[in-house]
Amino acid sequence: MSDETPKEKFRTEEFTVNGDKLVSKIKDLLHEGNIRRVIIKNDDGKVLIDIPLTFGVVGALLAPQLAAIGALAALVTQCTIVVEKEVK
């Protein structure tokens, strides 16, 4: 029996979306599950918002973040969503 703990492995995916599609894309990604972190960057690659997510965070707990993303979407024309997913 080994004393080693299994290492958590993650992968990232990037999506480029228009500002008007930002909130709907985030919601779609969250419904997929196994998301650990969502990072939104502007055209220049500057991080605008970084949301760490924990397992089981759904519904009302995400409402403030989605409201902030909605406000951000009104300010950007195009952005990149970087999603960190857990690999099982």
N, C-alpha and C positions, 0 to 999 in steps of 0.2 A: 504494500500500500504506500502510495507516494504522499509526501507532505505538501507537494506543490499545489497551489490553487490555480484553477484554470484562468488564463489571461483573457480579459475581455477584448474582443476584436470589433473594430468599427470600420465602416467605409463611408465615404462622402459622395454625394451626388450634387451636381449643380444644374440649376434650371434658370434660364433667362426668360423673364416675363415682362409684359407691359404693366405699368402701375395699376391700370384698371382691373387686371386679372390677378393681382398679387394676393388678395385675401382669399379668393376662391381656390387658388393653387395651394396656399398654406393649409386651408381646411382639408383639401383632398389628400395632401401628404400626411396630415395628422390622422386621418381616418385609416390610412394604410397601417399605422402602428409602428412599433419598434424604432421610433424616432427619439434620439437623445438630445439633439440640439438643432436649432434653426438659426441661420445667420443670413441677414439680408444686407447686400452690398449695393452701392450705387454704380454708375457706369465707370467711375474711376477706380473701383475696387475698394473704396473706403467702406468699412463696416458701419452700417446705420443702426442696426439692432441685432442683438445676440440673445437668443432665448434658450436657456438650458431647460430641458424637459425631463421630468422623472416619470418612471413607470406609473401609470394610473392617473396622471394629471389630465383630466378631461373636463368638458362642460364649463361650468361657471368659473372654475379656476383659470381657464384660458381666456375668458372674456376680456379682461383688461389688456392682455397682450394683443388680442385680435383687434381691439379698438385702436391701440397704438399703431398696429400695422395698417389699419384702414386710414388713419390720419397720414401716415407715411406714404401710402399709395397715392394720395392726392398731390403729394409734392414731387414724386419722381415719375419720369416718363418710361424709363426702363430700368430694371434692376436684376440682380442675380441672387437666387436663393440657394444657399449651400445647406444641405441637409446631412447631418451625421446620423447614420443608422447602425444599429447593433447587428452584427453578423452572428447567426446562430449555427 
